[in-house]
């Protein structure tokens, strides 16, 4: 089969590889779509950061060239022992593999599993014509959800998990800092929220998309804009700030912006250490919460249910590319910041 294999930074090859065979508890999926995200672009351009090209991953045991792709859907075409009931089903994969037995798994926090690994980042994933996945990572796609929407289930599940972690309450005033991919999916998860949701970003096009997704108002950030300037545009105390950009200074700005007794949810992964002035945070009794990935068994079905009610692909916009063009029309535009909307790769047509 054809697959997009990362060999080194800047070296992704669409090449023939052996078809995988499902083992016990796994299925073989004929991939319909594989979504690309900023993590894929970072691994391609600056990695390896998570992909185990040079050191064996402790959870997956994988080492060496890796098929990317952790946002994929498709049809089950073969099943290992114990997975036969999944045959023929159209499925979305959450990609996060957990052991099911450690202390975190027993508490339902499978995203924190002590041996957690991710298909497409820690071992081979869905940027291929076919991929094997454990049934614990799957959810059946409802018949009335289009493939193009179902392909957004995994990143939307991440957004829904973040919303759950945020503790947002009806009527809260929310500010989302960063209208990129994860910020957009968090915003989608807040649709119907009984309160104002303002989105802050430097990019006017992203802010326009945020309005389509339900932001009550948007704020275009400039280099000379202070926290007070942002607060003035919001117009009322901010109960929750979601920091989804991970940019230098963003966490500090979020902590300054939130009102006393409020909460800051840190989502973006900062690439460098940041200095934070915490005395004011303590004196205002501000809660700091973090979020990572999602819980397949709960967040993925919730995402698919939301996608039944909302044609999210129409709101954020998608671009379909072939596997042969994944580098030129997918990864490079993501690296350059010129990609508009969500890029979906169709491996079986590449």
ABEGO torsion letter per residue (X at the ends): XBBBBBABBGBBBBBBBBBBBBBBGBBBBBBABBBBBAAAAAAAAAOBAABBAABBBAAAGBBEBBBBEABBBEBBABBBBGAAAABGBBBBBAGBBBAGABAAAAAGBAAABAABBBBGAABBBABBABBBBBAAABBBBBAABBAAAAAAAAAAAAAAAAAAAAGBBBGBBBBBBEABAAAAAAAAAABGBBEBBBBBBABAAAAAAAAAAGBABBBBBBAABBAAAAAAAAGBBBABBBBAAGBBGAAAAAAAABBBGBBBBBABBBABBBBBBAAAAAAAGBBBBBBBEBBAAAAAAAAAAAAAABBAAAAAEBBBBBAAAAAAAAAAAAAAGABBEBBBBBAAAX
